[in-house]
Amino acid sequence: MTAARLDEAAAILRPAGDRARRLATGVRNVVTPAARAVWGVIGPVVRVVTVAGWLVLGLAVLALVLSAVFGWQEFTFLGWVLLAAVVAAAFFLVGRSSYGVLIELNPRRVVVGDRAMGRMVVTNTGPRRLAPTRMELPVGRGLAEFQLPAMEPKQEQEELFQVPTNRRAVIVAGPAESIRGDQLGLLRRAVKWADPVELFVHPKTVRLASSAAGLVRDLEGQVSQKITNNDLAFHALRPYVPGDDRRYVHWRTSARIGQLMVRQFQETRRSQIIIVLPTSAQFYASEDEFELAVSCAASIAGQVIRDGTQLDVVSESGLWRTRTVVSMLDSSCRLEYGHNGGFAGLRELVRERTKRLAAPSVVVTLGGANLGPADIRTVHTVFGPDTNHLGVVVEAGAQPRLGSVGGMLMLTVGRLEDLPPLFRGLAS
């Protein structure tokens, strides 16, 4: 087929294709609202049928079909019995509930292993007596079930429950759901009450010596090698150029040599610490090792915040909130082991998460036994030569060590209790 004929065929088919697309668009514009309207009507009905309910309905239809085809009376009886069971279950859904539900956790913040209790107060806020019902309350990954008795108007029912705190986490309690349904579990209607409440299970931490003795030796500012036109540490004089601030003209020298000279300064900056804690599983030998690293990072960050030093903590999930010690610990509860955030490596993580932060004076990189000195050195390339680096390797059961690798300080922590003496050794 020649090119001319191909063009002619395309010219003939193009209008037909355009008409087909317009027809499909028109059908979709009509069908979609209609389908949404239909689902809005049948959706609430369909959602109350459980898996067991659909199974019973399917068996009932199958039994009735076999009965009609083969004339088996036994299947006729079975089909109608199953349908009757579904119809009878529907009566258990009839009725309205008027509950007021209050969920309280006391306390709202605990340390791993501490006891945390919660209570749920259910009130009949309606004018009528309510029949007994079942209330379900999701607590973290678990589910607490409470059987509520019949309640008179304004009557309250208090239920207590214990929250497991054996792991660092943010445990969500709620929302509570009142359950109506039959005893066979064919139909189930759940109504949500109250808003969920969060319980923060903080990691274990230890108190460290003041960071001024170790990590940060000058809280008022550190002199860098960067030259600037406006600061405190005088560096040298240079010839005046248009645009320079005349306040920094050195008039005595200018008068002596007959040329305007201005002062230059070495840039000073307040101490700024960045703590890097990767959550990717490639840097840890186990999840317990990761939990120990979180505790070490939270201990260091807590002491830096108490000292009043500017701090940022970065992980794959983003920046921690470090305004207060409590907000920092809350952020640490949200870390998930194994989350790599799509970063190819540690350097990419640090570069992306710190590109909008102020230049740090100290960077502390933490990780597990699989985090080697080469990984930590990749962090060096992200920052300038004025930044000091400290590596903290958490290796469960290892002997605490304080050493230097390639001019970089390295701490090896085997237990959380090893951290304070190691940091005291930084000051010596």
C-alpha positions, 0 to 999 in steps of 0.5 A, a space after each residue: 500500500 502506497 503512502 498516499 493510500 495510507 494517508 487517505 485511509 487515515 483521513 477516512 478513519 480519523 473522523 470515525 475515531 473522533 466520533 467514537 471518543 466523543 460517544 465514549 465520553 458522553 456515555 461515561 458522563 451519563 453513566 458515572 453520576 448514575 452509578 454514584 447515585 445507585 451506589 449511594 442507595 444500595 451501598 449502605 445495604 451492601 456494606 452490612 452484609 459480612 463475608 459469612 452473609 454473602 456465603 450464605 446468600 450464595 449457597 441459598 441461591 445455588 440450592 434454589 437453582 439446583 432444586 429448580 433444575 433437578 427437582 430436589 426437594 431437599 435443596 428447596 428446603 435448604 435454600 429457603 432456610 438459608 434465606 430465612 436466616 438472612 431475613 431474620 438477621 436483618 431484624 437485629 439491625 433495626 433501631 437507632 443508637 444515641 451514644 456519647 462516647 469519651 475516650 481518655 488515656 492516662 497518661 498520654 505519654 509514657 516510656 517503653 515499659 511503663 503502665 498506661 491505662 485508658 477508659 471509655 465512658 459511654 452515655 445514653 444521650 437519647 430520651 429512650 432506653 437503649 438495648 444491650 449492645 457490643 462496643 468495639 474499640 481499636 487500640 493500636 493493632 489490637 481490638 478491645 470488645 465491651 458488652 454494654 448493658 441496657 442503658 436508661 436515658 442519661 445513664 453512663 457506663 465506664 469501661 477500663 482497658 490497658 494499653 500495651 507499651 512494650 514497644 516504642 510507637 504511637 498507639 491510636 485508641 479509637 474511634 469506638 464503634 457500636 455493633 448491631 448484628 445477629 449472633 451468627 455474624 451474617 449482618 453487621 452494622 457499625 456506627 463510629 463514635 468519638 475521635 481517636 486518641 493518640 498515646 505516645 510511647 517514648 523510647 528509653 533515654 539517658 541524661 548526658 553531660 552538657 554538650 558544651 563539654 563535648 559536642 559543642 565547645 563554644 555556645 556563643 559561636 564558632 569561627 569558620 574559614 569563610 570570609 564575610 563583610 559583616 561579622 565580629 571576628 576581624 580578618 584583614 583589610 581590602 580595597 573599597 568597592 562600590 556597594 560596601 558598607 561605609 561603616 566598615 571603612 578603616 579611615 586611619 589606614 585609608 588616610 595613611 595610604 590614600 585609598 579607601 580600605 574596608 574591614 573583612 571578617 571571619 564568619 562566626 555562627 551559633 552552634 548548630 547540630 544536625 543528628 542523622 538517624 537513618 531508618 533503612 534496614 540496611 544499616 542495622 543487624 536487627 530491629 532491636 538494634 534500631 530501637 537502641 539507635 533511636 534511644 541513643 539519638 533521642 538521648 543526644 537530642 534531648 541534651 542538646 535541646 536542654 542546653 539551648 543549642 540549635 538542633 535538627 534531627 533528620 530521617 527518611 521520613 523527614 525532619 523531627 520536631 525539636 522545639 522542645 524535648 517532648 515534641 522531639 520524643 513524640 517525633 521519635 515515636 513515629 519512626 518506622 524500621 525499614 522505611 528508606 524513603 526511596 533514597 539510594 544511600 545515606 549521602 542522598 538522604 542527608 543531602 536532600 533533608 539538609 539542603 534547606 537547613 543552616 550550615 551545621 557546626 557538628 553532624 552526628 551520624 548514628 546507625 547500627 552494626 552495618 553502618 561503617 566508617 565509609 558510610 559516615 564519610 559520605 556524609 562529610 562530602 555534603 558539608 563544608 570543612 568547618 563542620 565537625 563529624 561524629 559517628 555513633 555505631 550501635 552494636 548490641 552487646 559490643 564493648 563501648 569504645 571511643 576512637 578515631 577513624 581518619 580524623 573522625 571521632 567514632 563511638 561504639 555503643 553496646 548498651 544505652 547505659 554506655 552513652 553517658 561515659 562515652 560522651 564524658 570522654 569526648 571532653 577529655 
